[in-house]
Amino acid sequence: MSNEITNNRLLIIDDDKKIWDAYNEVLQVKSTSSSNDQLLSLFTSEASPQSLSSKLTPFEYQLDFQSQGEAGYQAVQQALKINQPFAVAFIDVRMPPGWNGVKTAQLIRQIDPNIEIIIVTAYSDSTQNEIVATVGTPEKLLYMRKPFDIEELSQVALSSVSKWNISFQKQLQDESIQCLLKELQSTRNYLDNVINSMPSALLGVDELNIITQWNNVAEILFKRPRQEALGKPISSVCPQWVLNFTTIQQVMTESQVKIKEKCQVMTEQGLHYFNMIFYPLIDKHNHGVIIRIDDVTERTRMEELMIQSDKMVSVGGLAAGIAHEINTPLGSIIQNAQIIENRLQVNNKKNETTALETGVKMPRLFDYMEQRDIFDLLSGIRSSGERTSKIVKSMLGFCRQSTGMSQENVVEILKEAIELAKTDYDLKNNYNFNAIDIQLDYEFNLPSINCDKIKIEQVILNLIRNASHALNDDTKDDHQPKITLQLKQRNSFLQITVEDNGPGISNEAKTRLFEPFFTTKEVGVGTGLGLSLAYFVITEQHVGNMQVESTLGKGACFIIELPIEVSALQSNME
């Protein structure tokens, strides 16, 4: 703190103008005159011109003189107005006919609480305690009696001025500190707002793994208020999937950012995906790590949907080309197999005539064919050809636009699909849909939508059949197979979910589930086109969404979203 004097303004309020000259001689340190003895005798009879020059501290003040209390009060008022306050006021007690010194000091103190006041008097009209009680602020109030020593006056003036300046500098420093503190608090509030406004969860830990940062999203994600998390070990607050102590230590040691992408976490809302980024936080004294956690579940699902859409676009054209190439020879195979069967029939005159001409009897030829299972082989050729023909027709469905759109009640579509599923038997495997508990849960007053009823019904039936096959493969004891269909409105979509409690689907299978020809069934059991066609019908022909959620051992859930608005679908079909 600097002790430099910046305010040397003194106010003398005294009705005796001879005193004014004496103040000038003492405080201005001007050259003395022959009248010094007379002037200084107003203070003390012991002083002399020689003692004046030897005792006073050489410092120049700006002096202002007023003869009455009212005038002194106005001078203080005017000085404050122009921002040039007095540092010290010497006030005489008796100043007839106006205010006395005590009243003057009291009123001056009210308008200028910082001024140093020195009461000067030769009389005992009021005690010091009474003066202090009236004027107030005793730390800025002195009491001096006349006559007093010249050096004492000089020292009182110097110390009072210095005291005012030191106090003023301290006040400026305090104001500056308060301003800096406000700016610091404002900056801190701003940073807190920025951190808390981020959509990511932010956690800070020090080198002892103690939590130092915990924003609003972290509170929501981990269901822990900030005050319960700060200062606690991360191991006692965060779940295990966050506690990657090896990564945290590596980030602190190597000062490099580490990234963990798409961490799978099972939450109350199902399987979620999180990206975690570990940032090093290092200064001269402290080490730590900032952990940023983002829920990328929706983005991951959208990426998967986009990948599937891209696959469908490319495979759709390929499937159409392959189907056209296969159709012609396939038709010939099926037709020729039928012709061969017809030409081997016994009760056909043309066959018998031709056989006799070549010396062959048809009954014996027929017996030979039967014994060698040639008829069964021909039937197998024709059956396989017809099955292949169906696959080709399904492949052609990838590039066809639907033409059977109409306003339909989706609840009725689901009910019909369930009824169809209940009549589906696989006698070879001794399997029955009726052994499965199939439930339909839907909201009331759902709107109808513009869709192809037959295709939507086929999609639902396909999902029910797939679920039933999965449930049939589940060999758990005392396991009650169940399929639940739900229908509800979600914003501008109708959402259909087909969920089973079967063995579930692996992560690898989920990424390929909607690819054409991909199947988890045994060879000859499935073609791998059912789900890919279903996906194409929902996403391309009905401008909707389709996705799957599943965890091994906990069943599977297929989610279909169909738009309610007719305009969006119609514009896509034009």
Legacy VTK file of the C-alpha trace (Angstrom):
# vtk DataFile Version 3.0
C-alpha trace
ASCII
DATASET POLYDATA
POINTS 574 float
0.000 0.000 0.000
1.418 3.417 -0.988
1.780 6.131 1.674
1.967 8.943 -0.880
-0.169 11.947 0.107
-2.744 12.633 -2.593
-5.181 14.799 -0.612
-3.619 17.662 1.417
-6.703 19.853 1.679
-7.375 21.265 5.165
-10.427 23.200 6.299
-10.096 25.639 9.252
-13.394 26.846 10.730
-12.681 29.599 13.280
-14.218 33.085 13.808
-10.848 34.552 14.858
-8.990 35.576 11.677
-5.747 36.037 13.612
-5.838 32.280 14.105
-5.975 31.911 10.311
-2.576 33.634 9.993
-1.151 31.445 12.710
-2.353 28.278 10.895
-0.747 29.586 7.724
2.559 30.248 9.496
2.601 26.810 11.143
1.267 24.602 8.330
2.569 26.348 5.206
6.206 26.674 6.476
6.600 30.069 4.862
9.369 32.504 5.780
8.782 33.923 9.270
8.204 37.639 10.009
8.481 39.900 13.005
4.881 39.132 13.844
5.559 35.456 14.396
5.862 35.767 18.141
2.579 37.554 18.374
0.804 35.050 16.140
2.264 31.977 17.727
1.454 33.246 21.178
-2.128 32.472 20.285
-1.119 28.809 20.565
1.629 28.799 23.223
3.756 31.324 25.052
6.850 29.112 24.801
7.270 29.208 21.052
9.745 31.393 19.209
10.557 32.067 15.553
13.631 29.874 15.880
11.673 26.978 17.304
9.164 27.290 14.459
11.648 26.460 11.753
13.247 23.671 13.718
10.160 21.807 14.911
7.764 21.790 11.948
7.754 19.023 9.349
8.278 20.594 5.907
5.007 19.724 4.121
2.696 22.061 2.208
-1.064 21.923 2.658
-3.945 23.497 0.782
-5.776 25.543 3.390
-9.335 26.812 3.253
-10.625 29.169 5.972
-14.229 29.751 7.064
-15.339 31.943 9.981
-18.714 30.300 10.697
-20.030 26.773 11.010
-22.655 27.233 8.286
-19.999 28.455 5.842
-17.716 25.564 6.743
-20.567 23.114 6.205
-21.249 24.607 2.747
-17.543 24.447 1.892
-17.495 20.732 2.697
-20.658 20.277 0.672
-19.209 22.104 -2.342
-15.915 20.180 -2.093
-17.788 16.873 -2.225
-19.799 18.113 -5.175
-16.670 18.761 -7.271
-15.028 15.561 -5.988
-12.272 17.398 -4.095
-13.076 16.540 -0.471
-11.215 17.924 2.534
-8.987 15.476 4.345
-9.064 17.286 7.727
-11.257 19.920 9.351
-10.027 21.954 12.343
-13.197 23.279 14.020
-13.305 25.821 16.836
-16.005 25.202 19.459
-17.166 28.799 20.064
-18.125 30.702 16.886
-20.887 33.194 17.740
-23.384 34.117 16.464
-23.841 30.910 14.360
-23.459 27.182 14.959
-21.010 26.078 17.577
-18.203 23.733 16.700
-19.892 20.571 17.984
-23.010 21.117 15.885
-20.896 22.007 12.866
-18.863 18.822 13.262
-22.027 16.756 13.670
-23.587 18.093 10.442
-20.329 17.812 8.478
-19.952 14.212 9.610
-23.422 13.453 8.218
-22.471 14.525 4.690
-18.814 13.395 4.770
-18.230 10.295 6.936
-14.585 10.062 5.817
-13.290 13.498 6.881
-10.923 13.661 9.853
-12.330 16.172 12.391
-10.246 17.921 15.044
-12.161 19.885 17.679
-10.070 22.906 18.834
-11.101 24.869 21.948
-9.753 26.747 24.930
-12.857 26.087 26.978
-14.554 23.110 28.580
-18.092 23.641 27.292
-18.467 19.915 26.567
-16.577 16.870 27.684
-14.793 14.681 25.160
-17.322 11.912 25.705
-20.186 14.289 25.000
-18.513 15.513 21.822
-17.859 11.936 20.645
-21.471 10.974 21.407
-22.768 13.946 19.375
-20.402 13.879 16.406
-19.927 10.076 16.114
-17.228 8.043 14.344
-14.718 8.366 17.190
-11.894 6.842 15.136
-11.996 9.948 12.929
-12.308 12.499 15.709
-9.612 14.273 17.786
-9.912 16.802 20.600
-7.274 19.535 21.080
-7.176 22.357 23.621
-5.777 25.848 23.168
-3.060 26.807 23.665
-1.197 23.810 22.186
2.318 23.169 21.014
3.269 24.095 17.422
4.918 20.725 16.799
1.815 19.004 18.123
-0.343 20.894 15.608
2.056 20.001 12.823
2.124 16.319 13.777
-1.674 16.160 14.214
-2.178 17.708 10.779
0.349 15.387 9.140
-0.941 12.212 10.821
-4.583 13.107 10.140
-3.916 13.813 6.473
-1.874 10.618 6.193
-4.612 8.705 7.962
-7.243 10.035 5.547
-5.105 9.128 2.518
-4.313 5.663 3.832
-7.997 5.122 4.579
-8.903 6.396 1.111
-6.361 4.124 -0.565
-7.636 1.202 1.459
-11.177 2.055 0.425
-10.098 2.145 -3.219
-8.363 -1.178 -2.792
-11.405 -2.667 -1.079
-13.617 -1.421 -3.890
-11.196 -2.838 -6.445
-11.109 -6.165 -4.610
-14.905 -6.221 -4.412
-15.090 -5.446 -8.113
-12.645 -8.247 -8.878
-14.574 -10.616 -6.628
-17.801 -9.714 -8.430
-16.129 -10.257 -11.781
-14.686 -13.546 -10.532
-18.078 -14.646 -9.242
-19.708 -13.531 -12.480
-17.135 -15.507 -14.487
-17.612 -18.511 -12.245
-21.399 -18.282 -12.609
-21.000 -17.983 -16.368
-18.738 -21.034 -16.525
-21.119 -22.961 -14.268
-23.995 -22.021 -16.573
-21.993 -23.120 -19.609
-21.075 -26.433 -17.962
-24.619 -27.041 -16.728
-26.136 -26.074 -20.092
-24.118 -28.718 -21.936
-26.061 -31.796 -23.054
-23.195 -33.985 -21.821
-22.607 -35.266 -18.315
-19.350 -33.789 -16.969
-17.461 -35.355 -14.072
-14.188 -34.100 -12.670
-11.884 -36.177 -10.481
-8.546 -35.301 -8.889
-5.466 -37.500 -8.633
-7.038 -39.321 -5.668
-10.202 -40.052 -7.703
-12.227 -37.618 -5.602
-15.073 -35.946 -7.506
-14.459 -32.218 -8.098
-17.015 -31.482 -10.849
-20.595 -32.672 -11.270
-22.969 -30.872 -13.633
-26.754 -30.991 -14.012
-26.754 -33.746 -16.630
-24.608 -35.889 -14.321
-27.220 -35.369 -11.597
-29.933 -36.656 -13.942
-27.875 -39.526 -15.398
-26.689 -40.911 -12.056
-29.634 -39.672 -9.948
-27.285 -38.002 -7.458
-27.507 -34.310 -6.438
-24.310 -32.291 -6.755
-23.916 -31.832 -3.000
-23.991 -35.612 -2.509
-21.331 -36.210 -5.160
-18.724 -33.469 -4.733
-15.862 -34.461 -2.452
-16.771 -38.154 -2.569
-14.678 -40.951 -4.129
-15.943 -41.732 -7.624
-16.192 -45.396 -6.655
-18.906 -44.607 -4.091
-21.013 -42.478 -6.437
-20.767 -43.778 -10.014
-21.824 -47.189 -11.385
-19.221 -49.721 -12.446
-19.338 -48.880 -16.154
-17.892 -45.428 -15.388
-15.134 -46.672 -13.065
-12.390 -47.136 -15.644
-9.528 -46.455 -13.237
-6.906 -47.736 -15.680
-7.982 -45.208 -18.300
-8.177 -42.402 -15.728
-4.642 -43.156 -14.542
-3.325 -43.343 -18.112
-4.862 -39.959 -18.953
-3.246 -38.377 -15.878
0.135 -40.006 -16.533
0.314 -39.541 -20.300
-1.643 -36.261 -20.517
-3.491 -37.604 -23.541
-7.199 -37.764 -24.333
-8.760 -41.243 -24.229
-12.047 -42.130 -25.929
-14.414 -45.027 -25.228
-17.186 -45.253 -27.827
-20.596 -46.906 -27.646
-20.265 -48.443 -24.199
-23.318 -50.668 -23.755
-25.202 -50.063 -20.508
-28.426 -51.730 -19.420
-30.655 -49.062 -17.844
-34.208 -49.040 -16.556
-35.275 -47.897 -20.034
-33.426 -50.726 -21.777
-30.086 -50.994 -23.531
-28.322 -47.613 -23.964
-25.083 -46.598 -25.642
-22.674 -44.037 -24.185
-19.565 -42.309 -25.513
-16.971 -41.477 -22.836
-14.092 -39.036 -23.340
-11.368 -38.633 -20.693
-9.576 -35.244 -20.762
-6.375 -34.574 -18.769
-6.574 -31.607 -16.382
-3.084 -30.553 -15.318
-1.642 -27.397 -13.723
1.431 -26.744 -11.592
-0.101 -28.043 -8.392
-3.007 -30.350 -9.267
-3.655 -33.285 -11.577
-7.042 -34.582 -12.529
-9.348 -35.842 -15.259
-12.562 -34.501 -16.749
-14.903 -37.256 -17.934
-17.479 -36.342 -20.570
-20.342 -38.800 -21.031
-22.826 -38.585 -23.922
-25.894 -40.752 -24.390
-25.661 -41.722 -28.074
-28.441 -44.321 -28.026
-30.704 -42.494 -30.455
-27.808 -41.572 -32.719
-26.588 -45.184 -32.737
-30.025 -46.443 -33.638
-30.371 -43.846 -36.375
-26.956 -44.847 -37.757
-28.069 -48.466 -37.800
-31.272 -47.480 -39.591
-29.297 -45.450 -42.130
-26.939 -48.381 -42.708
-29.906 -50.655 -43.256
-31.484 -48.130 -45.633
-28.266 -47.907 -47.652
-28.069 -51.680 -47.793
-31.657 -51.920 -48.949
-31.108 -49.378 -51.710
-28.110 -51.252 -53.104
-29.502 -54.740 -52.562
-32.888 -53.780 -53.990
-31.452 -53.151 -57.439
-29.298 -56.262 -57.199
-32.258 -58.389 -56.158
-34.372 -57.159 -59.048
-31.637 -57.970 -61.558
-31.007 -61.422 -60.103
-34.720 -62.169 -60.005
-35.178 -61.348 -63.686
-32.156 -63.460 -64.629
-33.394 -66.445 -62.615
-37.018 -66.242 -63.711
-36.551 -67.474 -67.302
-34.540 -70.690 -66.651
-36.577 -71.342 -63.512
-39.802 -71.261 -65.513
-38.321 -73.747 -67.958
-37.262 -76.115 -65.145
-40.725 -76.102 -63.557
-42.500 -76.471 -66.924
-40.230 -79.283 -68.151
-40.621 -81.161 -64.849
-44.404 -81.016 -65.324
-44.081 -82.183 -68.947
-41.909 -85.160 -67.935
-44.457 -86.178 -65.288
-47.260 -85.956 -67.871
-45.361 -88.044 -70.460
-44.801 -90.823 -67.949
-48.489 -91.180 -67.115
-49.963 -94.634 -67.977
-53.467 -93.605 -69.022
-52.312 -91.346 -71.799
-52.914 -92.648 -75.385
-50.104 -90.614 -76.841
-47.684 -92.033 -74.265
-48.845 -95.645 -74.889
-48.662 -95.293 -78.693
-45.142 -93.902 -78.599
-44.051 -96.591 -76.114
-45.369 -99.437 -78.323
-43.617 -97.989 -81.351
-40.321 -98.197 -79.452
-41.046 -101.672 -78.016
-41.635 -100.436 -74.445
-44.726 -101.203 -72.384
-45.976 -98.250 -70.326
-47.107 -100.264 -67.247
-43.642 -101.809 -66.908
-41.982 -98.435 -67.485
-44.292 -96.904 -64.847
-43.406 -99.666 -62.378
-39.703 -99.044 -63.012
-40.135 -95.319 -62.428
-41.945 -95.895 -59.165
-39.429 -98.397 -57.897
-36.570 -96.047 -58.685
-38.433 -93.096 -57.017
-38.175 -91.125 -60.242
-41.668 -89.676 -59.763
-40.681 -88.458 -56.277
-37.542 -86.911 -57.691
-39.543 -85.122 -60.391
-42.001 -83.918 -57.775
-39.099 -82.651 -55.702
-37.701 -80.792 -58.711
-41.060 -79.135 -59.352
-41.621 -78.347 -55.639
-38.164 -76.819 -55.282
-38.707 -74.844 -58.440
-42.008 -73.456 -57.150
-40.392 -72.560 -53.821
-37.575 -70.809 -55.675
-40.183 -68.996 -57.750
-41.749 -67.644 -54.579
-38.333 -66.393 -53.443
-37.862 -64.657 -56.772
-41.253 -62.976 -56.440
-40.285 -61.803 -52.954
-37.051 -60.396 -54.320
-38.981 -58.470 -56.953
-40.988 -56.931 -54.131
-37.923 -54.836 -53.181
-38.362 -52.608 -56.205
-42.140 -52.399 -56.403
-44.253 -49.549 -55.092
-47.403 -50.369 -53.203
-50.695 -49.635 -54.941
-53.133 -50.842 -52.303
-53.100 -47.865 -49.925
-56.242 -47.076 -47.947
-57.323 -45.757 -44.551
-57.119 -48.695 -42.163
-57.692 -49.453 -38.489
-54.356 -50.881 -37.315
-55.979 -52.550 -34.282
-58.048 -54.699 -36.633
-54.956 -55.510 -38.697
-53.168 -56.774 -35.566
-56.171 -58.833 -34.499
-56.367 -60.499 -37.924
-52.623 -61.212 -37.888
-52.960 -62.874 -34.472
-55.855 -65.031 -35.702
-53.826 -66.100 -38.725
-50.893 -66.950 -36.457
-53.084 -69.117 -34.228
-54.025 -71.306 -37.208
-50.383 -71.841 -38.196
-49.132 -75.356 -37.420
-45.807 -77.009 -38.116
-46.801 -80.676 -37.845
-43.331 -81.899 -38.786
-41.828 -80.329 -35.691
-44.943 -80.963 -33.626
-45.218 -77.256 -32.945
-48.356 -75.201 -32.316
-48.889 -71.453 -32.048
-51.659 -72.118 -29.564
-49.042 -73.114 -26.985
-47.884 -69.483 -26.874
-49.586 -66.808 -24.802
-50.226 -64.011 -27.336
-51.367 -60.690 -25.829
-52.609 -57.529 -27.572
-52.363 -54.239 -25.705
-53.488 -51.016 -27.414
-54.605 -47.510 -26.599
-58.170 -46.436 -27.233
-59.268 -43.852 -29.833
-56.238 -44.402 -32.047
-56.440 -42.761 -35.484
-56.568 -44.778 -38.682
-53.625 -44.547 -41.070
-53.093 -44.748 -44.815
-51.401 -48.103 -45.465
-51.422 -51.331 -47.458
-53.415 -53.584 -45.158
-52.230 -56.880 -46.673
-48.541 -55.953 -46.490
-48.703 -54.599 -42.919
-50.590 -57.720 -41.871
-47.930 -59.884 -43.547
-45.156 -57.983 -41.727
-46.823 -58.517 -38.333
-47.527 -62.182 -39.106
-43.888 -62.661 -40.110
-42.688 -61.138 -36.823
-45.063 -63.328 -34.815
-43.876 -66.437 -36.636
-40.218 -65.545 -36.092
-40.905 -64.971 -32.403
-42.688 -68.315 -32.122
-39.768 -70.135 -33.753
-37.389 -68.473 -31.292
-39.624 -69.462 -28.375
-39.766 -73.035 -29.662
-35.945 -73.138 -29.608
-35.863 -71.942 -25.983
-35.439 -75.106 -23.874
-35.604 -73.531 -20.421
-37.550 -75.489 -17.858
-40.884 -74.051 -16.677
-40.672 -71.347 -19.325
-44.025 -69.954 -20.404
-43.583 -68.614 -23.950
-45.226 -65.249 -24.468
-45.600 -62.742 -27.304
-46.928 -59.264 -26.574
-48.160 -56.859 -29.249
-48.555 -53.215 -28.251
-50.045 -50.353 -30.243
-49.844 -46.718 -29.135
-49.543 -43.235 -30.556
-46.166 -41.469 -30.296
-46.360 -37.894 -31.598
-47.071 -38.165 -35.350
-46.562 -41.957 -35.511
-48.423 -45.112 -34.557
-45.965 -47.396 -32.794
-46.323 -51.189 -33.040
-44.110 -53.387 -30.858
-43.845 -57.166 -31.112
-42.008 -58.490 -28.058
-41.203 -62.031 -26.953
-39.530 -63.558 -23.906
-37.353 -65.929 -25.919
-33.567 -66.395 -26.055
-32.864 -62.979 -27.605
-30.559 -61.927 -30.437
-26.793 -61.465 -30.357
-25.233 -58.076 -31.117
-23.604 -59.457 -34.254
-26.923 -60.794 -35.537
-28.719 -57.524 -34.759
-26.461 -55.561 -37.091
-27.337 -57.882 -40.020
-30.895 -58.840 -39.128
-32.569 -56.832 -41.911
-30.102 -57.874 -44.621
-31.578 -59.978 -47.438
-30.723 -63.688 -47.204
-29.372 -63.359 -43.661
-30.943 -65.913 -41.326
-30.162 -67.514 -37.987
-32.232 -70.583 -38.854
-30.902 -73.908 -40.119
-30.273 -74.423 -43.824
-33.553 -75.134 -45.611
-35.688 -73.708 -42.808
-35.602 -70.005 -43.700
-34.739 -67.951 -46.782
-33.566 -64.851 -44.926
-35.971 -62.591 -46.834
-38.790 -62.225 -44.300
-37.287 -59.457 -42.146
-35.608 -57.688 -45.063
-38.929 -57.534 -46.893
-40.668 -56.386 -43.725
-38.066 -53.638 -43.317
-38.535 -52.584 -46.947
-42.332 -52.484 -46.622
-42.191 -50.332 -43.475
-39.363 -47.917 -44.335
-39.714 -47.529 -48.110
-43.340 -48.194 -48.964
-44.839 -46.681 -45.807
-42.217 -44.019 -44.945
-41.913 -45.427 -41.416
-39.212 -46.771 -39.116
-38.304 -50.272 -37.987
-35.727 -51.382 -35.454
-34.974 -54.154 -32.988
-33.916 -54.141 -29.346
-32.646 -57.322 -27.773
-30.278 -58.749 -25.198
-29.214 -62.384 -25.187
-31.299 -64.344 -22.708
-33.891 -61.566 -22.322
-36.036 -61.810 -25.426
-36.389 -59.496 -28.421
-38.557 -56.496 -29.235
-39.300 -55.275 -32.779
-40.495 -51.670 -32.988
-42.424 -50.351 -35.998
-43.446 -46.711 -36.452
-46.000 -45.794 -39.128
-46.772 -42.136 -39.940
-50.269 -40.906 -39.165
-50.200 -37.957 -41.568
-51.514 -38.947 -44.998
-49.737 -36.102 -46.835
-46.227 -37.370 -46.050
-47.011 -40.824 -47.380
-48.848 -39.642 -50.481
-46.051 -37.280 -51.504
-43.583 -40.144 -51.211
-45.714 -42.424 -53.367
-46.163 -39.889 -56.198
LINES 1 575
574 0 1 2 3 4 5 6 7 8 9 10 11 12 13 14 15 16 17 18 19 20 21 22 23 24 25 26 27 28 29 30 31 32 33 34 35 36 37 38 39 40 41 42 43 44 45 46 47 48 49 50 51 52 53 54 55 56 57 58 59 60 61 62 63 64 65 66 67 68 69 70 71 72 73 74 75 76 77 78 79 80 81 82 83 84 85 86 87 88 89 90 91 92 93 94 95 96 97 98 99 100 101 102 103 104 105 106 107 108 109 110 111 112 113 114 115 116 117 118 119 120 121 122 123 124 125 126 127 128 129 130 131 132 133 134 135 136 137 138 139 140 141 142 143 144 145 146 147 148 149 150 151 152 153 154 155 156 157 158 159 160 161 162 163 164 165 166 167 168 169 170 171 172 173 174 175 176 177 178 179 180 181 182 183 184 185 186 187 188 189 190 191 192 193 194 195 196 197 198 199 200 201 202 203 204 205 206 207 208 209 210 211 212 213 214 215 216 217 218 219 220 221 222 223 224 225 226 227 228 229 230 231 232 233 234 235 236 237 238 239 240 241 242 243 244 245 246 247 248 249 250 251 252 253 254 255 256 257 258 259 260 261 262 263 264 265 266 267 268 269 270 271 272 273 274 275 276 277 278 279 280 281 282 283 284 285 286 287 288 289 290 291 292 293 294 295 296 297 298 299 300 301 302 303 304 305 306 307 308 309 310 311 312 313 314 315 316 317 318 319 320 321 322 323 324 325 326 327 328 329 330 331 332 333 334 335 336 337 338 339 340 341 342 343 344 345 346 347 348 349 350 351 352 353 354 355 356 357 358 359 360 361 362 363 364 365 366 367 368 369 370 371 372 373 374 375 376 377 378 379 380 381 382 383 384 385 386 387 388 389 390 391 392 393 394 395 396 397 398 399 400 401 402 403 404 405 406 407 408 409 410 411 412 413 414 415 416 417 418 419 420 421 422 423 424 425 426 427 428 429 430 431 432 433 434 435 436 437 438 439 440 441 442 443 444 445 446 447 448 449 450 451 452 453 454 455 456 457 458 459 460 461 462 463 464 465 466 467 468 469 470 471 472 473 474 475 476 477 478 479 480 481 482 483 484 485 486 487 488 489 490 491 492 493 494 495 496 497 498 499 500 501 502 503 504 505 506 507 508 509 510 511 512 513 514 515 516 517 518 519 520 521 522 523 524 525 526 527 528 529 530 531 532 533 534 535 536 537 538 539 540 541 542 543 544 545 546 547 548 549 550 551 552 553 554 555 556 557 558 559 560 561 562 563 564 565 566 567 568 569 570 571 572 573
